[in-house]
Every structure is written in C-alpha cells, then in structure tokens.
Amino acid sequence: MANKPNSFVPKGVPLGKKLLHFWRDRRGNYAVITALMAPVLIGSAGLATEGGLWMYVHQSLQGAADSAALSSATLYGLNVNASLDNQAQSVIATYGYTVGNAGTTVTVNRPPASGAYTGNTKAVEVIVTTQQARLLSSIFNTGNVTLKGRAVALPGNAGTGCVLSLNLTASGGVTSKGNSAISLNQCSVYDDSNSSSALVNSGVASINALSVNVVGQISGGSGITTTQGVNVGISPIADPYANVVMPTPGPCDYNNMTYKTTVTINPGVYCNGIQLNAGAVVTMNPGIYFIDRGSLQMAGGATLQGTGVTIILTSSTGNNYATATINGGATLAITAPTTGPTAGIAIFGDRNMPTSTTFKFNGGDNQVIGGAVYIPKGTLQYAGGNNANTNCTQVIADTVTFVGNSLLKINCSGSGTRPIGTSLASLVE
C-alpha cells in the first residue's frame, strides 16, 4: 500500500527542514502539560474541598457559640446564681457538639477573657472548640485542625413583668373572668404553665398589657390587647424571689386579735389571725408582721395601712397555714421595706403551704399595695389598684385569678423589688 502523504510537511522538502518543522510543531503539547499537571490539579481540588469542610464546621461552631452566649446571658439576666456552664453546654449539644467528644471543649467566661468587654461583669463569653481530622492536607501536617467559635452577649434590660403565675401545668395559671378589666400599665404578664389553656380570658374580661407571655397556649385571646405582642411557647420565667429566705417566727406576741377602732400596732407574731371589722383603722409601724395560722380578714369599711411593712402568712405547726381575705370596700394601703431580708415584699406566703391554699385580695380601688404580693404556693384571687396611688405592684403566685377590675404598675425604682422576666440578650461580639 502506498504511503500516505505527509500532510504536515509539503513533499519535496529536505529532511533537515522536515525535522525543524517537527520541532517547532506545538500541536499536542496540552496533553503533555495536562498529564504533568494532573496531580497538582487534583490535589488543589482536594485541598479546596477540605478547606470548604473546615469552613462549614467553623460556621456551625460559630452558630453554636452565638446561641449559647445568647441563652446564657438571658439566663444570667433572670438568675445571677444560675449555672451558665450547664446552660451553654446544653445549647451547644443541640448543634451536635458534646464536651469530650471529638476533642470538643466549651468555655464560659463572665466577664470575657478577651475582647472589648473584659471589664463588664454582666457580659458572657462562650468559646467552643473541636478537633477536625485532616484528609489530603495531612501530607503537610499530621496533627488535627482545631476549629473555634466565640461569641459574647449581654443580658437584656430588667424585666417588665408585674404578674407571674409559677404553676408549670395548671389550666388557667393566669385567669381573668367575668367583666374584669385588667390594666397593666407598661408591664407584662408571664404564665409558666405549659397547658393548652395556660392563660384563660373568659366572658367579656379584658387584659391590656405591655406584653403577654405564656409557656403553653391561650384561651380567649380576643380580649387581650398589647403594645409589644402576645408570645406563646416561651421558656418558664424564674421566680425572682426564689432565693429570699423567709424569716422564722418566734413565740406568739399576740393571739386572735380583733380591731374595731383606730389603733397603731407593732411588728411581732400574731397567732391565730387578725380581724379588722368595719370602721377599724389600723396603722402598722414599720417591720415584719407574722400571722401564724388563722387568717388576715378585713371587712368592707376597714382600713389597714403602713409603710416599710411585710406581712408573712405562715404556720409554726405545719398545719392551718394563715390565709388572707380582703373584702370589697376595705382599704389596704401598705408598702414593703426597701431594704432588709424582705426588701420589696409586702405580702409573703410561706412556701411550705399546700398549693390549694386560697387568698382573696378583693379590695378594689381601695387596695393599693406597694411592692410584691408574693405567694408562690397559693391560689390568689385579685382585684385592686387605682390610678391615683398605684405605682409599684407585683403579683406572684402559684396561680392568679383576676375577679374584678385591676390596675398594676411597676414604677419600682428604689422600692427593693426584683424584676420579673428580662428582655432578650444581645450579641456584642
């Protein structure tokens, strides 16, 4: 078979020129270059993929640190004695990072150990690190890669709550019924119950508040108006007075006291109750008044007043815990001490009493209490407050039922009260 003519070099060209032409021919050099560069290209692609994985893990760690710092700072704003380490670790675990697994560490610093907030004792710094095994990059270094996320958060401002129900499961933890009009002037409702009817607003009752915040759900929400929203599914709010130690009563100073006229009384232990008949005007000197068993009872037309006063409802025997019944038309005008062991608390119900113990504060417009009505295990009925005199009133009980028109405010500066709830923390670094 005849040789195929050379298409690259014209016929008749001398051999020397043919060799020179072949030498200068560059067609096919890309295949050679590609073959030589293939390992480099594949390695670069592998390193880029590994770098992308590190970037993904870093972003996940940063998200975990952000969430943990926000959650821990919010918790600190609610309870300065809470374990921030446990809070941060539990939040970070939801991102798949568990302390001790894959070299994961979680560090919580208050104040932060670095950055612009090292001198701020309220700022919470969370640092989370984990170890990432090398893949292709192990040709350069055999050690694991340490990846880190860091965040700093500050607690929100002091809480705006003036009503708090502490029961975690009750239907009607907070209830307003009948034709009650509840006006919470620039303050909020918090309901810790997880019930599907945790807060009940029945009949033609209405609640006007800064905000309404419920762990569970609301029944009768059409009668609720707010300026900052209705929030369901929140986390339970801590009892702001949980670490206040209730003073212990001594022996009886007075027994089964009934007042019918104008009189001034002194602090002490009042066993088996205090009763104020219509027309009685009783002024309480500053101090702590223990009612040991029995009841504080006020008829319509009776007056009980005092400044710097805490009334403690208790039992020295563990039975027949003292209760209170303030009837409509009675005048109750007391303010809590601003300092001392019961600072900010005007009415203090013993934490050991049965949760079925009922308290009725139904004085209406003539019932003005400065400070906290704090009955953490009691069932509290409440109707009181007026525009002229109400400045700072907190209502905290196992459950709270509003049975008449009520007005609450929390202009509590200098009153010794503790804030209920807190606004959300914010990230600052």
Secondary structure as a PSIPRED ss2 file (coil, helix, strand):
# PSIPRED VFORMAT (PSIPRED V4.0)

   1 M C   1.000  0.000  0.000
   2 A C   1.000  0.000  0.000
   3 N C   1.000  0.000  0.000
   4 K C   1.000  0.000  0.000
   5 P C   1.000  0.000  0.000
   6 N C   1.000  0.000  0.000
   7 S C   1.000  0.000  0.000
   8 F C   1.000  0.000  0.000
   9 V C   1.000  0.000  0.000
  10 P C   1.000  0.000  0.000
  11 K C   1.000  0.000  0.000
  12 G C   1.000  0.000  0.000
  13 V C   1.000  0.000  0.000
  14 P C   1.000  0.000  0.000
  15 L H   0.000  1.000  0.000
  16 G H   0.000  1.000  0.000
  17 K H   0.000  1.000  0.000
  18 K H   0.000  1.000  0.000
  19 L H   0.000  1.000  0.000
  20 L H   0.000  1.000  0.000
  21 H H   0.000  1.000  0.000
  22 F H   0.000  1.000  0.000
  23 W H   0.000  1.000  0.000
  24 R H   0.000  1.000  0.000
  25 D C   1.000  0.000  0.000
  26 R C   1.000  0.000  0.000
  27 R C   1.000  0.000  0.000
  28 G C   1.000  0.000  0.000
  29 N H   0.000  1.000  0.000
  30 Y H   0.000  1.000  0.000
  31 A H   0.000  1.000  0.000
  32 V H   0.000  1.000  0.000
  33 I H   0.000  1.000  0.000
  34 T H   0.000  1.000  0.000
  35 A H   0.000  1.000  0.000
  36 L H   0.000  1.000  0.000
  37 M H   0.000  1.000  0.000
  38 A H   0.000  1.000  0.000
  39 P H   0.000  1.000  0.000
  40 V H   0.000  1.000  0.000
  41 L H   0.000  1.000  0.000
  42 I H   0.000  1.000  0.000
  43 G H   0.000  1.000  0.000
  44 S H   0.000  1.000  0.000
  45 A H   0.000  1.000  0.000
  46 G H   0.000  1.000  0.000
  47 L H   0.000  1.000  0.000
  48 A H   0.000  1.000  0.000
  49 T H   0.000  1.000  0.000
  50 E H   0.000  1.000  0.000
  51 G H   0.000  1.000  0.000
  52 G H   0.000  1.000  0.000
  53 L H   0.000  1.000  0.000
  54 W H   0.000  1.000  0.000
  55 M H   0.000  1.000  0.000
  56 Y H   0.000  1.000  0.000
  57 V H   0.000  1.000  0.000
  58 H H   0.000  1.000  0.000
  59 Q H   0.000  1.000  0.000
  60 S H   0.000  1.000  0.000
  61 L H   0.000  1.000  0.000
  62 Q H   0.000  1.000  0.000
  63 G H   0.000  1.000  0.000
  64 A H   0.000  1.000  0.000
  65 A H   0.000  1.000  0.000
  66 D H   0.000  1.000  0.000
  67 S H   0.000  1.000  0.000
  68 A H   0.000  1.000  0.000
  69 A H   0.000  1.000  0.000
  70 L H   0.000  1.000  0.000
  71 S H   0.000  1.000  0.000
  72 S H   0.000  1.000  0.000
  73 A H   0.000  1.000  0.000
  74 T H   0.000  1.000  0.000
  75 L H   0.000  1.000  0.000
  76 Y H   0.000  1.000  0.000
  77 G H   0.000  1.000  0.000
  78 L H   0.000  1.000  0.000
  79 N C   1.000  0.000  0.000
  80 V C   1.000  0.000  0.000
  81 N C   1.000  0.000  0.000
  82 A C   1.000  0.000  0.000
  83 S C   1.000  0.000  0.000
  84 L H   0.000  1.000  0.000
  85 D H   0.000  1.000  0.000
  86 N H   0.000  1.000  0.000
  87 Q H   0.000  1.000  0.000
  88 A H   0.000  1.000  0.000
  89 Q H   0.000  1.000  0.000
  90 S H   0.000  1.000  0.000
  91 V H   0.000  1.000  0.000
  92 I H   0.000  1.000  0.000
  93 A H   0.000  1.000  0.000
  94 T C   1.000  0.000  0.000
  95 Y C   1.000  0.000  0.000
  96 G C   1.000  0.000  0.000
  97 Y C   1.000  0.000  0.000
  98 T C   1.000  0.000  0.000
  99 V C   1.000  0.000  0.000
 100 G C   1.000  0.000  0.000
 101 N H   0.000  1.000  0.000
 102 A H   0.000  1.000  0.000
 103 G H   0.000  1.000  0.000
 104 T C   1.000  0.000  0.000
 105 T E   0.000  0.000  1.000
 106 V E   0.000  0.000  1.000
 107 T E   0.000  0.000  1.000
 108 V E   0.000  0.000  1.000
 109 N E   0.000  0.000  1.000
 110 R C   1.000  0.000  0.000
 111 P C   1.000  0.000  0.000
 112 P C   1.000  0.000  0.000
 113 A C   1.000  0.000  0.000
 114 S C   1.000  0.000  0.000
 115 G C   1.000  0.000  0.000
 116 A C   1.000  0.000  0.000
 117 Y C   1.000  0.000  0.000
 118 T C   1.000  0.000  0.000
 119 G C   1.000  0.000  0.000
 120 N C   1.000  0.000  0.000
 121 T C   1.000  0.000  0.000
 122 K C   1.000  0.000  0.000
 123 A C   1.000  0.000  0.000
 124 V E   0.000  0.000  1.000
 125 E E   0.000  0.000  1.000
 126 V E   0.000  0.000  1.000
 127 I E   0.000  0.000  1.000
 128 V E   0.000  0.000  1.000
 129 T E   0.000  0.000  1.000
 130 T E   0.000  0.000  1.000
 131 Q E   0.000  0.000  1.000
 132 Q E   0.000  0.000  1.000
 133 A C   1.000  0.000  0.000
 134 R C   1.000  0.000  0.000
 135 L C   1.000  0.000  0.000
 136 L H   0.000  1.000  0.000
 137 S H   0.000  1.000  0.000
 138 S H   0.000  1.000  0.000
 139 I H   0.000  1.000  0.000
 140 F C   1.000  0.000  0.000
 141 N C   1.000  0.000  0.000
 142 T C   1.000  0.000  0.000
 143 G C   1.000  0.000  0.000
 144 N C   1.000  0.000  0.000
 145 V E   0.000  0.000  1.000
 146 T E   0.000  0.000  1.000
 147 L E   0.000  0.000  1.000
 148 K E   0.000  0.000  1.000
 149 G E   0.000  0.000  1.000
 150 R E   0.000  0.000  1.000
 151 A E   0.000  0.000  1.000
 152 V E   0.000  0.000  1.000
 153 A E   0.000  0.000  1.000
 154 L E   0.000  0.000  1.000
 155 P C   1.000  0.000  0.000
 156 G C   1.000  0.000  0.000
 157 N C   1.000  0.000  0.000
 158 A E   0.000  0.000  1.000
 159 G C   1.000  0.000  0.000
 160 T C   1.000  0.000  0.000
 161 G E   0.000  0.000  1.000
 162 C E   0.000  0.000  1.000
 163 V E   0.000  0.000  1.000
 164 L E   0.000  0.000  1.000
 165 S E   0.000  0.000  1.000
 166 L C   1.000  0.000  0.000
 167 N C   1.000  0.000  0.000
 168 L C   1.000  0.000  0.000
 169 T C   1.000  0.000  0.000
 170 A C   1.000  0.000  0.000
 171 S C   1.000  0.000  0.000
 172 G C   1.000  0.000  0.000
 173 G C   1.000  0.000  0.000
 174 V E   0.000  0.000  1.000
 175 T E   0.000  0.000  1.000
 176 S E   0.000  0.000  1.000
 177 K C   1.000  0.000  0.000
 178 G C   1.000  0.000  0.000
 179 N C   1.000  0.000  0.000
 180 S C   1.000  0.000  0.000
 181 A E   0.000  0.000  1.000
 182 I E   0.000  0.000  1.000
 183 S E   0.000  0.000  1.000
 184 L E   0.000  0.000  1.000
 185 N E   0.000  0.000  1.000
 186 Q C   1.000  0.000  0.000
 187 C C   1.000  0.000  0.000
 188 S E   0.000  0.000  1.000
 189 V E   0.000  0.000  1.000
 190 Y E   0.000  0.000  1.000
 191 D E   0.000  0.000  1.000
 192 D C   1.000  0.000  0.000
 193 S C   1.000  0.000  0.000
 194 N C   1.000  0.000  0.000
 195 S C   1.000  0.000  0.000
 196 S C   1.000  0.000  0.000
 197 S C   1.000  0.000  0.000
 198 A C   1.000  0.000  0.000
 199 L E   0.000  0.000  1.000
 200 V E   0.000  0.000  1.000
 201 N E   0.000  0.000  1.000
 202 S C   1.000  0.000  0.000
 203 G C   1.000  0.000  0.000
 204 V C   1.000  0.000  0.000
 205 A C   1.000  0.000  0.000
 206 S E   0.000  0.000  1.000
 207 I E   0.000  0.000  1.000
 208 N E   0.000  0.000  1.000
 209 A E   0.000  0.000  1.000
 210 L C   1.000  0.000  0.000
 211 S C   1.000  0.000  0.000
 212 V E   0.000  0.000  1.000
 213 N E   0.000  0.000  1.000
 214 V E   0.000  0.000  1.000
 215 V C   1.000  0.000  0.000
 216 G C   1.000  0.000  0.000
 217 Q C   1.000  0.000  0.000
 218 I E   0.000  0.000  1.000
 219 S E   0.000  0.000  1.000
 220 G C   1.000  0.000  0.000
 221 G H   0.000  1.000  0.000
 222 S H   0.000  1.000  0.000
 223 G H   0.000  1.000  0.000
 224 I E   0.000  0.000  1.000
 225 T E   0.000  0.000  1.000
 226 T E   0.000  0.000  1.000
 227 T C   1.000  0.000  0.000
 228 Q C   1.000  0.000  0.000
 229 G C   1.000  0.000  0.000
 230 V E   0.000  0.000  1.000
 231 N E   0.000  0.000  1.000
 232 V E   0.000  0.000  1.000
 233 G C   1.000  0.000  0.000
 234 I C   1.000  0.000  0.000
 235 S C   1.000  0.000  0.000
 236 P C   1.000  0.000  0.000
 237 I C   1.000  0.000  0.000
 238 A C   1.000  0.000  0.000
 239 D C   1.000  0.000  0.000
 240 P C   1.000  0.000  0.000
 241 Y C   1.000  0.000  0.000
 242 A C   1.000  0.000  0.000
 243 N C   1.000  0.000  0.000
 244 V C   1.000  0.000  0.000
 245 V C   1.000  0.000  0.000
 246 M C   1.000  0.000  0.000
 247 P C   1.000  0.000  0.000
 248 T C   1.000  0.000  0.000
 249 P C   1.000  0.000  0.000
 250 G C   1.000  0.000  0.000
 251 P C   1.000  0.000  0.000
 252 C C   1.000  0.000  0.000
 253 D C   1.000  0.000  0.000
 254 Y E   0.000  0.000  1.000
 255 N E   0.000  0.000  1.000
 256 N E   0.000  0.000  1.000
 257 M E   0.000  0.000  1.000
 258 T E   0.000  0.000  1.000
 259 Y E   0.000  0.000  1.000
 260 K C   1.000  0.000  0.000
 261 T C   1.000  0.000  0.000
 262 T E   0.000  0.000  1.000
 263 V E   0.000  0.000  1.000
 264 T E   0.000  0.000  1.000
 265 I E   0.000  0.000  1.000
 266 N C   1.000  0.000  0.000
 267 P C   1.000  0.000  0.000
 268 G E   0.000  0.000  1.000
 269 V E   0.000  0.000  1.000
 270 Y E   0.000  0.000  1.000
 271 C E   0.000  0.000  1.000
 272 N E   0.000  0.000  1.000
 273 G E   0.000  0.000  1.000
 274 I E   0.000  0.000  1.000
 275 Q E   0.000  0.000  1.000
 276 L E   0.000  0.000  1.000
 277 N C   1.000  0.000  0.000
 278 A C   1.000  0.000  0.000
 279 G C   1.000  0.000  0.000
 280 A C   1.000  0.000  0.000
 281 V E   0.000  0.000  1.000
 282 V E   0.000  0.000  1.000
 283 T E   0.000  0.000  1.000
 284 M E   0.000  0.000  1.000
 285 N C   1.000  0.000  0.000
 286 P C   1.000  0.000  0.000
 287 G E   0.000  0.000  1.000
 288 I E   0.000  0.000  1.000
 289 Y E   0.000  0.000  1.000
 290 F E   0.000  0.000  1.000
 291 I E   0.000  0.000  1.000
 292 D E   0.000  0.000  1.000
 293 R C   1.000  0.000  0.000
 294 G C   1.000  0.000  0.000
 295 S E   0.000  0.000  1.000
 296 L E   0.000  0.000  1.000
 297 Q E   0.000  0.000  1.000
 298 M E   0.000  0.000  1.000
 299 A C   1.000  0.000  0.000
 300 G C   1.000  0.000  0.000
 301 G C   1.000  0.000  0.000
 302 A C   1.000  0.000  0.000
 303 T E   0.000  0.000  1.000
 304 L E   0.000  0.000  1.000
 305 Q E   0.000  0.000  1.000
 306 G E   0.000  0.000  1.000
 307 T E   0.000  0.000  1.000
 308 G C   1.000  0.000  0.000
 309 V E   0.000  0.000  1.000
 310 T E   0.000  0.000  1.000
 311 I E   0.000  0.000  1.000
 312 I E   0.000  0.000  1.000
 313 L E   0.000  0.000  1.000
 314 T E   0.000  0.000  1.000
 315 S C   1.000  0.000  0.000
 316 S C   1.000  0.000  0.000
 317 T C   1.000  0.000  0.000
 318 G C   1.000  0.000  0.000
 319 N C   1.000  0.000  0.000
 320 N C   1.000  0.000  0.000
 321 Y C   1.000  0.000  0.000
 322 A C   1.000  0.000  0.000
 323 T E   0.000  0.000  1.000
 324 A E   0.000  0.000  1.000
 325 T E   0.000  0.000  1.000
 326 I E   0.000  0.000  1.000
 327 N C   1.000  0.000  0.000
 328 G C   1.000  0.000  0.000
 329 G C   1.000  0.000  0.000
 330 A C   1.000  0.000  0.000
 331 T E   0.000  0.000  1.000
 332 L E   0.000  0.000  1.000
 333 A E   0.000  0.000  1.000
 334 I E   0.000  0.000  1.000
 335 T E   0.000  0.000  1.000
 336 A C   1.000  0.000  0.000
 337 P C   1.000  0.000  0.000
 338 T C   1.000  0.000  0.000
 339 T C   1.000  0.000  0.000
 340 G C   1.000  0.000  0.000
 341 P C   1.000  0.000  0.000
 342 T C   1.000  0.000  0.000
 343 A C   1.000  0.000  0.000
 344 G C   1.000  0.000  0.000
 345 I E   0.000  0.000  1.000
 346 A E   0.000  0.000  1.000
 347 I E   0.000  0.000  1.000
 348 F E   0.000  0.000  1.000
 349 G E   0.000  0.000  1.000
 350 D C   1.000  0.000  0.000
 351 R C   1.000  0.000  0.000
 352 N C   1.000  0.000  0.000
 353 M C   1.000  0.000  0.000
 354 P C   1.000  0.000  0.000
 355 T C   1.000  0.000  0.000
 356 S C   1.000  0.000  0.000
 357 T C   1.000  0.000  0.000
 358 T E   0.000  0.000  1.000
 359 F E   0.000  0.000  1.000
 360 K E   0.000  0.000  1.000
 361 F E   0.000  0.000  1.000
 362 N E   0.000  0.000  1.000
 363 G E   0.000  0.000  1.000
 364 G E   0.000  0.000  1.000
 365 D C   1.000  0.000  0.000
 366 N C   1.000  0.000  0.000
 367 Q E   0.000  0.000  1.000
 368 V E   0.000  0.000  1.000
 369 I E   0.000  0.000  1.000
 370 G E   0.000  0.000  1.000
 371 G E   0.000  0.000  1.000
 372 A E   0.000  0.000  1.000
 373 V E   0.000  0.000  1.000
 374 Y E   0.000  0.000  1.000
 375 I E   0.000  0.000  1.000
 376 P E   0.000  0.000  1.000
 377 K E   0.000  0.000  1.000
 378 G E   0.000  0.000  1.000
 379 T E   0.000  0.000  1.000
 380 L E   0.000  0.000  1.000
 381 Q E   0.000  0.000  1.000
 382 Y E   0.000  0.000  1.000
 383 A E   0.000  0.000  1.000
 384 G E   0.000  0.000  1.000
 385 G C   1.000  0.000  0.000
 386 N C   1.000  0.000  0.000
 387 N C   1.000  0.000  0.000
 388 A C   1.000  0.000  0.000
 389 N C   1.000  0.000  0.000
 390 T C   1.000  0.000  0.000
 391 N C   1.000  0.000  0.000
 392 C E   0.000  0.000  1.000
 393 T E   0.000  0.000  1.000
 394 Q E   0.000  0.000  1.000
 395 V E   0.000  0.000  1.000
 396 I E   0.000  0.000  1.000
 397 A E   0.000  0.000  1.000
 398 D E   0.000  0.000  1.000
 399 T E   0.000  0.000  1.000
 400 V E   0.000  0.000  1.000
 401 T E   0.000  0.000  1.000
 402 F E   0.000  0.000  1.000
 403 V C   1.000  0.000  0.000
 404 G C   1.000  0.000  0.000
 405 N C   1.000  0.000  0.000
 406 S E   0.000  0.000  1.000
 407 L E   0.000  0.000  1.000
 408 L E   0.000  0.000  1.000
 409 K E   0.000  0.000  1.000
 410 I E   0.000  0.000  1.000
 411 N C   1.000  0.000  0.000
 412 C C   1.000  0.000  0.000
 413 S C   1.000  0.000  0.000
 414 G C   1.000  0.000  0.000
 415 S C   1.000  0.000  0.000
 416 G C   1.000  0.000  0.000
 417 T C   1.000  0.000  0.000
 418 R C   1.000  0.000  0.000
 419 P C   1.000  0.000  0.000
 420 I C   1.000  0.000  0.000
 421 G C   1.000  0.000  0.000
 422 T E   0.000  0.000  1.000
 423 S C   1.000  0.000  0.000
 424 L C   1.000  0.000  0.000
 425 A C   1.000  0.000  0.000
 426 S E   0.000  0.000  1.000
 427 L E   0.000  0.000  1.000
 428 V C   1.000  0.000  0.000
 429 E C   1.000  0.000  0.000
